[in-house]
Amino acid sequence: MSQHIAPWLPDFLQNLSFAWWYAVALLPLPFILFLFRSRTTEPTRAKAVFMPTFANISTQVHRQVPQTKWLKWLFFTVIWCCLVIATMRPVYYGEPIAIPNEGRDLMIAVDLSGSMQTKDMRINNQEVDRLVMVKSVLSEFIQQRVGDRLGLILFADTAYLQAPLTFDRNTVATLLDETVIGLVGESTAIGDAIGLAVKRYNAKPDTKKVLILLTDGQNTAGNITPEQALELAMSEEVTIYPIGVGADSMMVNSLFGQRQINPSAELDEKLLSELAKATGGQYFRARDTEELANIYALLNRIEPIADETQTIRPQTSLFYYFGGASFGLWCVYVILLLLQNRLNLRLAV
């Protein structure tokens, strides 16, 4: 049985609990024994007058050395209090941590091919490349996915796992921010990215598996084709939400002045739409920063964040701290007592 501290105490004490709280009754025990012993002990003053033993010498020495009786009692009181508190088995409860009733495994695959450095996006009226825009908007989306396990895959010539499925959203966001174009080549291996995502999912019946695939091109590399990867995704019931990144038009300089081009001409929207339809997902088109932000907001509605109706409180046992403090102070007390006795003997000589 545990007994919690009264709610009117400070927060730290309110988070304390004692498994054996009734051991507090041991606290006055040594003081009761001391009073009982002092009343039953016979006076020895007369005997000491006729017997000049070592006790008499010690008494004379104590008159020459400053009395430390109050220090001894202080040490003994603190040692005994720590020992009693350790016996009460104190436990400190940390802040509540929400545990979702249901969650999902959400893997994010980001294209790092050379075309992702095309500067056809704008953030705060500044021209940026596609990867910078994806990082800016995707980081906020990652922080919102409380209760989901997130993973990060980067792909170009091939695909590799940057972050395994984890509840640590800050780490996933940091690893995304550290990515650079050309890290894994210049091509686009969409099939490898899907295959790796399917491989990393655990076979858990109580979770929904989601893959968000961001790319600006078509499959031009990899060990498996997108069609083969799609079969794997369907067999593992992985829902794919492809996002095609890139503007529809932009102005570029040429020998004959500026001209308008379509920087997303290589985007394989047909393939991405088929991936979404076959797995029960939805294909999105992100032509600018605002569109991408709206897509993530829509994904939060389509794949809602899990309800956090259960909580746990991490427990830290303080038994070892108070037990160790009691033992350490006792060692200090014994050392000081030995030093005092040695000093007394020197003065006696």
DRENTOR-853430 format. One record per residue (C-alpha): x, y, z; residue number from 1; chain; residue in one letter. Coordinates in steps of 0.2 Angstrom, whole numbers, always signed. Layout:
<nodes>
<node px="X" py="Y" pz="Z" k="NUM" c="A" r="a"/>
...
</nodes>
This chain:
<nodes>
<node px="+0" py="+0" pz="+0" k="1" c="A" r="m"/>
<node px="+7" py="+17" pz="-4" k="2" c="A" r="s"/>
<node px="+2" py="+34" pz="+3" k="3" c="A" r="q"/>
<node px="+3" py="+50" pz="-7" k="4" c="A" r="h"/>
<node px="+8" py="+67" pz="+1" k="5" c="A" r="i"/>
<node px="-5" py="+79" pz="+5" k="6" c="A" r="a"/>
<node px="-10" py="+91" pz="-10" k="7" c="A" r="p"/>
<node px="-6" py="+107" pz="-1" k="8" c="A" r="w"/>
<node px="+13" py="+103" pz="-1" k="9" c="A" r="l"/>
<node px="+25" py="+109" pz="-15" k="10" c="A" r="p"/>
<node px="+24" py="+100" pz="-31" k="11" c="A" r="d"/>
<node px="+40" py="+89" pz="-28" k="12" c="A" r="f"/>
<node px="+32" py="+82" pz="-12" k="13" c="A" r="l"/>
<node px="+16" py="+79" pz="-20" k="14" c="A" r="q"/>
<node px="+24" py="+68" pz="-33" k="15" c="A" r="n"/>
<node px="+32" py="+57" pz="-19" k="16" c="A" r="l"/>
<node px="+24" py="+41" pz="-13" k="17" c="A" r="s"/>
<node px="+30" py="+29" pz="+0" k="18" c="A" r="f"/>
<node px="+27" py="+10" pz="-2" k="19" c="A" r="a"/>
<node px="+30" py="+7" pz="+17" k="20" c="A" r="w"/>
<node px="+24" py="+24" pz="+24" k="21" c="A" r="w"/>
<node px="+20" py="+16" pz="+41" k="22" c="A" r="y"/>
<node px="+39" py="+14" pz="+44" k="23" c="A" r="a"/>
<node px="+39" py="+32" pz="+49" k="24" c="A" r="v"/>
<node px="+34" py="+25" pz="+67" k="25" c="A" r="a"/>
<node px="+53" py="+20" pz="+68" k="26" c="A" r="l"/>
<node px="+59" py="+38" pz="+68" k="27" c="A" r="l"/>
<node px="+58" py="+42" pz="+87" k="28" c="A" r="p"/>
<node px="+64" py="+24" pz="+92" k="29" c="A" r="l"/>
<node px="+83" py="+29" pz="+96" k="30" c="A" r="p"/>
<node px="+77" py="+44" pz="+106" k="31" c="A" r="f"/>
<node px="+65" py="+34" pz="+116" k="32" c="A" r="i"/>
<node px="+79" py="+21" pz="+120" k="33" c="A" r="l"/>
<node px="+91" py="+35" pz="+124" k="34" c="A" r="f"/>
<node px="+79" py="+43" pz="+137" k="35" c="A" r="l"/>
<node px="+75" py="+25" pz="+144" k="36" c="A" r="f"/>
<node px="+94" py="+21" pz="+146" k="37" c="A" r="r"/>
<node px="+98" py="+38" pz="+154" k="38" c="A" r="s"/>
<node px="+85" py="+35" pz="+168" k="39" c="A" r="r"/>
<node px="+91" py="+17" pz="+172" k="40" c="A" r="t"/>
<node px="+110" py="+20" pz="+172" k="41" c="A" r="t"/>
<node px="+117" py="+22" pz="+189" k="42" c="A" r="e"/>
<node px="+129" py="+36" pz="+193" k="43" c="A" r="p"/>
<node px="+147" py="+32" pz="+193" k="44" c="A" r="t"/>
<node px="+154" py="+49" pz="+199" k="45" c="A" r="r"/>
<node px="+160" py="+42" pz="+216" k="46" c="A" r="a"/>
<node px="+168" py="+27" pz="+209" k="47" c="A" r="k"/>
<node px="+178" py="+38" pz="+197" k="48" c="A" r="a"/>
<node px="+186" py="+47" pz="+211" k="49" c="A" r="v"/>
<node px="+194" py="+32" pz="+219" k="50" c="A" r="f"/>
<node px="+199" py="+24" pz="+203" k="51" c="A" r="m"/>
<node px="+210" py="+35" pz="+192" k="52" c="A" r="p"/>
<node px="+207" py="+24" pz="+177" k="53" c="A" r="t"/>
<node px="+208" py="+28" pz="+158" k="54" c="A" r="f"/>
<node px="+190" py="+35" pz="+159" k="55" c="A" r="a"/>
<node px="+196" py="+49" pz="+171" k="56" c="A" r="n"/>
<node px="+210" py="+53" pz="+159" k="57" c="A" r="i"/>
<node px="+198" py="+54" pz="+145" k="58" c="A" r="s"/>
<node px="+187" py="+66" pz="+155" k="59" c="A" r="t"/>
<node px="+201" py="+77" pz="+159" k="60" c="A" r="q"/>
<node px="+206" py="+77" pz="+140" k="61" c="A" r="v"/>
<node px="+188" py="+81" pz="+135" k="62" c="A" r="h"/>
<node px="+190" py="+97" pz="+146" k="63" c="A" r="r"/>
<node px="+204" py="+102" pz="+135" k="64" c="A" r="q"/>
<node px="+196" py="+98" pz="+118" k="65" c="A" r="v"/>
<node px="+181" py="+108" pz="+112" k="66" c="A" r="p"/>
<node px="+165" py="+98" pz="+115" k="67" c="A" r="q"/>
<node px="+157" py="+90" pz="+99" k="68" c="A" r="t"/>
<node px="+142" py="+82" pz="+107" k="69" c="A" r="k"/>
<node px="+130" py="+92" pz="+97" k="70" c="A" r="w"/>
<node px="+139" py="+87" pz="+80" k="71" c="A" r="l"/>
<node px="+138" py="+69" pz="+85" k="72" c="A" r="k"/>
<node px="+119" py="+71" pz="+88" k="73" c="A" r="w"/>
<node px="+117" py="+80" pz="+72" k="74" c="A" r="l"/>
<node px="+126" py="+66" pz="+62" k="75" c="A" r="f"/>
<node px="+116" py="+53" pz="+71" k="76" c="A" r="f"/>
<node px="+99" py="+62" pz="+68" k="77" c="A" r="t"/>
<node px="+102" py="+64" pz="+50" k="78" c="A" r="v"/>
<node px="+109" py="+46" pz="+48" k="79" c="A" r="i"/>
<node px="+94" py="+39" pz="+56" k="80" c="A" r="w"/>
<node px="+81" py="+50" pz="+47" k="81" c="A" r="c"/>
<node px="+89" py="+44" pz="+30" k="82" c="A" r="c"/>
<node px="+88" py="+26" pz="+35" k="83" c="A" r="l"/>
<node px="+70" py="+27" pz="+40" k="84" c="A" r="v"/>
<node px="+65" py="+36" pz="+24" k="85" c="A" r="i"/>
<node px="+75" py="+23" pz="+14" k="86" c="A" r="a"/>
<node px="+65" py="+10" pz="+24" k="87" c="A" r="t"/>
<node px="+49" py="+18" pz="+19" k="88" c="A" r="m"/>
<node px="+53" py="+15" pz="+0" k="89" c="A" r="r"/>
<node px="+50" py="+32" pz="-7" k="90" c="A" r="p"/>
<node px="+46" py="+33" pz="-25" k="91" c="A" r="v"/>
<node px="+45" py="+49" pz="-36" k="92" c="A" r="y"/>
<node px="+32" py="+50" pz="-50" k="93" c="A" r="y"/>
<node px="+37" py="+60" pz="-65" k="94" c="A" r="g"/>
<node px="+25" py="+70" pz="-76" k="95" c="A" r="e"/>
<node px="+11" py="+61" pz="-84" k="96" c="A" r="p"/>
<node px="+15" py="+54" pz="-102" k="97" c="A" r="i"/>
<node px="+1" py="+51" pz="-114" k="98" c="A" r="a"/>
<node px="-1" py="+34" pz="-121" k="99" c="A" r="i"/>
<node px="-12" py="+34" pz="-137" k="100" c="A" r="p"/>
<node px="-26" py="+21" pz="-137" k="101" c="A" r="n"/>
<node px="-22" py="+18" pz="-156" k="102" c="A" r="e"/>
<node px="-8" py="+24" pz="-166" k="103" c="A" r="g"/>
<node px="-1" py="+22" pz="-184" k="104" c="A" r="r"/>
<node px="+16" py="+19" pz="-191" k="105" c="A" r="d"/>
<node px="+20" py="+34" pz="-203" k="106" c="A" r="l"/>
<node px="+35" py="+33" pz="-214" k="107" c="A" r="m"/>
<node px="+40" py="+48" pz="-224" k="108" c="A" r="i"/>
<node px="+50" py="+46" pz="-240" k="109" c="A" r="a"/>
<node px="+59" py="+62" pz="-247" k="110" c="A" r="v"/>
<node px="+66" py="+63" pz="-264" k="111" c="A" r="d"/>
<node px="+84" py="+69" pz="-264" k="112" c="A" r="l"/>
<node px="+87" py="+68" pz="-283" k="113" c="A" r="s"/>
<node px="+96" py="+83" pz="-292" k="114" c="A" r="g"/>
<node px="+80" py="+90" pz="-298" k="115" c="A" r="s"/>
<node px="+75" py="+94" pz="-280" k="116" c="A" r="m"/>
<node px="+87" py="+109" pz="-281" k="117" c="A" r="q"/>
<node px="+76" py="+118" pz="-294" k="118" c="A" r="t"/>
<node px="+72" py="+135" pz="-286" k="119" c="A" r="k"/>
<node px="+54" py="+136" pz="-291" k="120" c="A" r="d"/>
<node px="+47" py="+139" pz="-273" k="121" c="A" r="m"/>
<node px="+45" py="+154" pz="-262" k="122" c="A" r="r"/>
<node px="+46" py="+156" pz="-243" k="123" c="A" r="i"/>
<node px="+43" py="+173" pz="-235" k="124" c="A" r="n"/>
<node px="+45" py="+181" pz="-253" k="125" c="A" r="n"/>
<node px="+62" py="+173" pz="-255" k="126" c="A" r="q"/>
<node px="+66" py="+160" pz="-269" k="127" c="A" r="e"/>
<node px="+71" py="+143" pz="-262" k="128" c="A" r="v"/>
<node px="+73" py="+126" pz="-270" k="129" c="A" r="d"/>
<node px="+61" py="+112" pz="-268" k="130" c="A" r="r"/>
<node px="+70" py="+103" pz="-254" k="131" c="A" r="l"/>
<node px="+71" py="+118" pz="-243" k="132" c="A" r="v"/>
<node px="+52" py="+121" pz="-245" k="133" c="A" r="m"/>
<node px="+49" py="+103" pz="-241" k="134" c="A" r="v"/>
<node px="+59" py="+104" pz="-225" k="135" c="A" r="k"/>
<node px="+51" py="+120" pz="-219" k="136" c="A" r="s"/>
<node px="+33" py="+113" pz="-220" k="137" c="A" r="v"/>
<node px="+36" py="+95" pz="-216" k="138" c="A" r="l"/>
<node px="+45" py="+99" pz="-200" k="139" c="A" r="s"/>
<node px="+29" py="+107" pz="-193" k="140" c="A" r="e"/>
<node px="+19" py="+92" pz="-199" k="141" c="A" r="f"/>
<node px="+31" py="+80" pz="-190" k="142" c="A" r="i"/>
<node px="+29" py="+89" pz="-173" k="143" c="A" r="q"/>
<node px="+10" py="+88" pz="-175" k="144" c="A" r="q"/>
<node px="+10" py="+69" pz="-176" k="145" c="A" r="r"/>
<node px="+9" py="+65" pz="-157" k="146" c="A" r="v"/>
<node px="+6" py="+47" pz="-154" k="147" c="A" r="g"/>
<node px="+12" py="+40" pz="-170" k="148" c="A" r="d"/>
<node px="+28" py="+32" pz="-174" k="149" c="A" r="r"/>
<node px="+38" py="+41" pz="-187" k="150" c="A" r="l"/>
<node px="+51" py="+35" pz="-199" k="151" c="A" r="g"/>
<node px="+62" py="+44" pz="-212" k="152" c="A" r="l"/>
<node px="+68" py="+37" pz="-229" k="153" c="A" r="i"/>
<node px="+79" py="+47" pz="-241" k="154" c="A" r="l"/>
<node px="+80" py="+41" pz="-259" k="155" c="A" r="f"/>
<node px="+89" py="+46" pz="-276" k="156" c="A" r="a"/>
<node px="+99" py="+32" pz="-285" k="157" c="A" r="d"/>
<node px="+94" py="+21" pz="-271" k="158" c="A" r="t"/>
<node px="+84" py="+22" pz="-254" k="159" c="A" r="a"/>
<node px="+91" py="+21" pz="-237" k="160" c="A" r="y"/>
<node px="+84" py="+23" pz="-220" k="161" c="A" r="l"/>
<node px="+88" py="+39" pz="-211" k="162" c="A" r="q"/>
<node px="+77" py="+37" pz="-196" k="163" c="A" r="a"/>
<node px="+69" py="+20" pz="-190" k="164" c="A" r="p"/>
<node px="+51" py="+21" pz="-184" k="165" c="A" r="l"/>
<node px="+51" py="+30" pz="-167" k="166" c="A" r="t"/>
<node px="+40" py="+41" pz="-156" k="167" c="A" r="f"/>
<node px="+55" py="+54" pz="-155" k="168" c="A" r="d"/>
<node px="+48" py="+67" pz="-167" k="169" c="A" r="r"/>
<node px="+62" py="+79" pz="-163" k="170" c="A" r="n"/>
<node px="+75" py="+67" pz="-169" k="171" c="A" r="t"/>
<node px="+66" py="+64" pz="-185" k="172" c="A" r="v"/>
<node px="+64" py="+83" pz="-188" k="173" c="A" r="a"/>
<node px="+82" py="+86" pz="-185" k="174" c="A" r="t"/>
<node px="+88" py="+72" pz="-197" k="175" c="A" r="l"/>
<node px="+77" py="+79" pz="-210" k="176" c="A" r="l"/>
<node px="+84" py="+96" pz="-208" k="177" c="A" r="d"/>
<node px="+102" py="+89" pz="-210" k="178" c="A" r="e"/>
<node px="+98" py="+81" pz="-227" k="179" c="A" r="t"/>
<node px="+107" py="+88" pz="-243" k="180" c="A" r="v"/>
<node px="+104" py="+86" pz="-261" k="181" c="A" r="i"/>
<node px="+115" py="+73" pz="-269" k="182" c="A" r="g"/>
<node px="+118" py="+63" pz="-253" k="183" c="A" r="l"/>
<node px="+112" py="+47" pz="-262" k="184" c="A" r="v"/>
<node px="+114" py="+51" pz="-280" k="185" c="A" r="g"/>
<node px="+105" py="+61" pz="-293" k="186" c="A" r="e"/>
<node px="+92" py="+49" pz="-300" k="187" c="A" r="s"/>
<node px="+75" py="+44" pz="-293" k="188" c="A" r="t"/>
<node px="+72" py="+27" pz="-286" k="189" c="A" r="a"/>
<node px="+53" py="+27" pz="-281" k="190" c="A" r="i"/>
<node px="+52" py="+8" pz="-281" k="191" c="A" r="g"/>
<node px="+66" py="+6" pz="-269" k="192" c="A" r="d"/>
<node px="+59" py="+19" pz="-257" k="193" c="A" r="a"/>
<node px="+42" py="+10" pz="-257" k="194" c="A" r="i"/>
<node px="+50" py="-7" pz="-255" k="195" c="A" r="g"/>
<node px="+61" py="-1" pz="-240" k="196" c="A" r="l"/>
<node px="+46" py="+7" pz="-231" k="197" c="A" r="a"/>
<node px="+36" py="-9" pz="-233" k="198" c="A" r="v"/>
<node px="+51" py="-19" pz="-226" k="199" c="A" r="k"/>
<node px="+53" py="-8" pz="-211" k="200" c="A" r="r"/>
<node px="+35" py="-10" pz="-205" k="201" c="A" r="y"/>
<node px="+32" py="-22" pz="-191" k="202" c="A" r="n"/>
<node px="+18" py="-34" pz="-193" k="203" c="A" r="a"/>
<node px="+7" py="-27" pz="-180" k="204" c="A" r="k"/>
<node px="-12" py="-29" pz="-182" k="205" c="A" r="p"/>
<node px="-16" py="-14" pz="-170" k="206" c="A" r="d"/>
<node px="-7" py="-1" pz="-181" k="207" c="A" r="t"/>
<node px="-11" py="+8" pz="-197" k="208" c="A" r="k"/>
<node px="+4" py="+9" pz="-209" k="209" c="A" r="k"/>
<node px="+5" py="+25" pz="-219" k="210" c="A" r="v"/>
<node px="+18" py="+30" pz="-232" k="211" c="A" r="l"/>
<node px="+20" py="+49" pz="-237" k="212" c="A" r="i"/>
<node px="+30" py="+49" pz="-253" k="213" c="A" r="l"/>
<node px="+37" py="+66" pz="-259" k="214" c="A" r="l"/>
<node px="+45" py="+67" pz="-276" k="215" c="A" r="t"/>
<node px="+47" py="+79" pz="-291" k="216" c="A" r="d"/>
<node px="+51" py="+66" pz="-305" k="217" c="A" r="g"/>
<node px="+49" py="+49" pz="-311" k="218" c="A" r="q"/>
<node px="+57" py="+32" pz="-307" k="219" c="A" r="n"/>
<node px="+74" py="+32" pz="-316" k="220" c="A" r="t"/>
<node px="+84" py="+20" pz="-305" k="221" c="A" r="a"/>
<node px="+83" py="+7" pz="-291" k="222" c="A" r="g"/>
<node px="+83" py="-12" pz="-289" k="223" c="A" r="n"/>
<node px="+64" py="-15" pz="-290" k="224" c="A" r="i"/>
<node px="+51" py="-6" pz="-301" k="225" c="A" r="t"/>
<node px="+37" py="+4" pz="-294" k="226" c="A" r="p"/>
<node px="+25" py="-10" pz="-299" k="227" c="A" r="e"/>
<node px="+34" py="-23" pz="-289" k="228" c="A" r="q"/>
<node px="+35" py="-11" pz="-274" k="229" c="A" r="a"/>
<node px="+16" py="-8" pz="-276" k="230" c="A" r="l"/>
<node px="+12" py="-27" pz="-274" k="231" c="A" r="e"/>
<node px="+23" py="-27" pz="-258" k="232" c="A" r="l"/>
<node px="+13" py="-12" pz="-251" k="233" c="A" r="a"/>
<node px="-4" py="-20" pz="-255" k="234" c="A" r="m"/>
<node px="+1" py="-37" pz="-247" k="235" c="A" r="s"/>
<node px="+6" py="-28" pz="-231" k="236" c="A" r="e"/>
<node px="-9" py="-16" pz="-231" k="237" c="A" r="e"/>
<node px="+2" py="+0" pz="-233" k="238" c="A" r="v"/>
<node px="-7" py="+16" pz="-237" k="239" c="A" r="t"/>
<node px="+3" py="+27" pz="-249" k="240" c="A" r="i"/>
<node px="+0" py="+46" pz="-250" k="241" c="A" r="y"/>
<node px="+11" py="+52" pz="-265" k="242" c="A" r="p"/>
<node px="+14" py="+71" pz="-266" k="243" c="A" r="i"/>
<node px="+21" py="+78" pz="-282" k="244" c="A" r="g"/>
<node px="+32" py="+93" pz="-278" k="245" c="A" r="v"/>
<node px="+36" py="+107" pz="-291" k="246" c="A" r="g"/>
<node px="+28" py="+122" pz="-299" k="247" c="A" r="a"/>
<node px="+19" py="+121" pz="-316" k="248" c="A" r="d"/>
<node px="+28" py="+136" pz="-323" k="249" c="A" r="s"/>
<node px="+44" py="+147" pz="-320" k="250" c="A" r="m"/>
<node px="+53" py="+160" pz="-330" k="251" c="A" r="m"/>
<node px="+71" py="+156" pz="-335" k="252" c="A" r="v"/>
<node px="+85" py="+166" pz="-344" k="253" c="A" r="n"/>
<node px="+90" py="+161" pz="-361" k="254" c="A" r="s"/>
<node px="+100" py="+169" pz="-376" k="255" c="A" r="l"/>
<node px="+84" py="+176" pz="-382" k="256" c="A" r="f"/>
<node px="+78" py="+184" pz="-365" k="257" c="A" r="g"/>
<node px="+67" py="+176" pz="-353" k="258" c="A" r="q"/>
<node px="+55" py="+162" pz="-357" k="259" c="A" r="r"/>
<node px="+42" py="+152" pz="-347" k="260" c="A" r="q"/>
<node px="+45" py="+133" pz="-345" k="261" c="A" r="i"/>
<node px="+37" py="+119" pz="-335" k="262" c="A" r="n"/>
<node px="+49" py="+113" pz="-322" k="263" c="A" r="p"/>
<node px="+38" py="+99" pz="-317" k="264" c="A" r="s"/>
<node px="+38" py="+91" pz="-335" k="265" c="A" r="a"/>
<node px="+46" py="+75" pz="-328" k="266" c="A" r="e"/>
<node px="+34" py="+72" pz="-314" k="267" c="A" r="l"/>
<node px="+25" py="+55" pz="-317" k="268" c="A" r="d"/>
<node px="+8" py="+60" pz="-310" k="269" c="A" r="e"/>
<node px="+0" py="+44" pz="-318" k="270" c="A" r="k"/>
<node px="+11" py="+33" pz="-308" k="271" c="A" r="l"/>
<node px="+9" py="+42" pz="-292" k="272" c="A" r="l"/>
<node px="-10" py="+42" pz="-294" k="273" c="A" r="s"/>
<node px="-10" py="+23" pz="-297" k="274" c="A" r="e"/>
<node px="+0" py="+21" pz="-281" k="275" c="A" r="l"/>
<node px="-12" py="+30" pz="-271" k="276" c="A" r="a"/>
<node px="-28" py="+22" pz="-279" k="277" c="A" r="k"/>
<node px="-21" py="+4" pz="-277" k="278" c="A" r="a"/>
<node px="-17" py="+6" pz="-258" k="279" c="A" r="t"/>
<node px="-32" py="+17" pz="-253" k="280" c="A" r="g"/>
<node px="-22" py="+33" pz="-252" k="281" c="A" r="g"/>
<node px="-24" py="+49" pz="-261" k="282" c="A" r="q"/>
<node px="-12" py="+59" pz="-273" k="283" c="A" r="y"/>
<node px="-8" py="+77" pz="-270" k="284" c="A" r="f"/>
<node px="+0" py="+90" pz="-280" k="285" c="A" r="r"/>
<node px="+11" py="+103" pz="-271" k="286" c="A" r="a"/>
<node px="+15" py="+118" pz="-283" k="287" c="A" r="r"/>
<node px="+20" py="+130" pz="-269" k="288" c="A" r="d"/>
<node px="+22" py="+131" pz="-250" k="289" c="A" r="t"/>
<node px="+4" py="+135" pz="-247" k="290" c="A" r="e"/>
<node px="-2" py="+120" pz="-256" k="291" c="A" r="e"/>
<node px="+10" py="+108" pz="-247" k="292" c="A" r="l"/>
<node px="+5" py="+115" pz="-230" k="293" c="A" r="a"/>
<node px="-14" py="+113" pz="-235" k="294" c="A" r="n"/>
<node px="-10" py="+95" pz="-240" k="295" c="A" r="i"/>
<node px="-2" py="+91" pz="-223" k="296" c="A" r="y"/>
<node px="-17" py="+99" pz="-214" k="297" c="A" r="a"/>
<node px="-28" py="+87" pz="-225" k="298" c="A" r="l"/>
<node px="-18" py="+72" pz="-221" k="299" c="A" r="l"/>
<node px="-21" py="+76" pz="-202" k="300" c="A" r="n"/>
<node px="-39" py="+75" pz="-206" k="301" c="A" r="r"/>
<node px="-38" py="+59" pz="-217" k="302" c="A" r="i"/>
<node px="-26" py="+51" pz="-205" k="303" c="A" r="e"/>
<node px="-32" py="+59" pz="-188" k="304" c="A" r="p"/>
<node px="-19" py="+60" pz="-174" k="305" c="A" r="i"/>
<node px="-23" py="+46" pz="-161" k="306" c="A" r="a"/>
<node px="-33" py="+51" pz="-145" k="307" c="A" r="d"/>
<node px="-23" py="+52" pz="-130" k="308" c="A" r="e"/>
<node px="-35" py="+45" pz="-117" k="309" c="A" r="t"/>
<node px="-22" py="+35" pz="-106" k="310" c="A" r="q"/>
<node px="-7" py="+41" pz="-97" k="311" c="A" r="t"/>
<node px="+7" py="+34" pz="-87" k="312" c="A" r="i"/>
<node px="+19" py="+41" pz="-74" k="313" c="A" r="r"/>
<node px="+37" py="+36" pz="-74" k="314" c="A" r="p"/>
<node px="+43" py="+30" pz="-57" k="315" c="A" r="q"/>
<node px="+60" py="+33" pz="-49" k="316" c="A" r="t"/>
<node px="+64" py="+24" pz="-33" k="317" c="A" r="s"/>
<node px="+73" py="+35" pz="-21" k="318" c="A" r="l"/>
<node px="+78" py="+21" pz="-9" k="319" c="A" r="f"/>
<node px="+96" py="+20" pz="-15" k="320" c="A" r="y"/>
<node px="+98" py="+38" pz="-13" k="321" c="A" r="y"/>
<node px="+93" py="+39" pz="+5" k="322" c="A" r="f"/>
<node px="+101" py="+22" pz="+9" k="323" c="A" r="g"/>
<node px="+117" py="+28" pz="+1" k="324" c="A" r="g"/>
<node px="+117" py="+44" pz="+10" k="325" c="A" r="a"/>
<node px="+114" py="+35" pz="+27" k="326" c="A" r="s"/>
<node px="+129" py="+24" pz="+24" k="327" c="A" r="f"/>
<node px="+140" py="+38" pz="+18" k="328" c="A" r="g"/>
<node px="+136" py="+49" pz="+33" k="329" c="A" r="l"/>
<node px="+139" py="+34" pz="+44" k="330" c="A" r="w"/>
<node px="+157" py="+32" pz="+37" k="331" c="A" r="c"/>
<node px="+160" py="+50" pz="+39" k="332" c="A" r="v"/>
<node px="+154" py="+49" pz="+57" k="333" c="A" r="y"/>
<node px="+166" py="+34" pz="+61" k="334" c="A" r="v"/>
<node px="+181" py="+43" pz="+53" k="335" c="A" r="i"/>
<node px="+178" py="+59" pz="+63" k="336" c="A" r="l"/>
<node px="+176" py="+48" pz="+79" k="337" c="A" r="l"/>
<node px="+192" py="+39" pz="+76" k="338" c="A" r="l"/>
<node px="+201" py="+56" pz="+72" k="339" c="A" r="l"/>
<node px="+194" py="+63" pz="+89" k="340" c="A" r="q"/>
<node px="+200" py="+48" pz="+99" k="341" c="A" r="n"/>
<node px="+217" py="+49" pz="+91" k="342" c="A" r="r"/>
<node px="+218" py="+68" pz="+96" k="343" c="A" r="l"/>
<node px="+212" py="+64" pz="+113" k="344" c="A" r="n"/>
<node px="+226" py="+51" pz="+116" k="345" c="A" r="l"/>
<node px="+239" py="+63" pz="+110" k="346" c="A" r="r"/>
<node px="+233" py="+76" pz="+122" k="347" c="A" r="l"/>
<node px="+233" py="+63" pz="+136" k="348" c="A" r="a"/>
<node px="+251" py="+59" pz="+133" k="349" c="A" r="v"/>
</nodes>
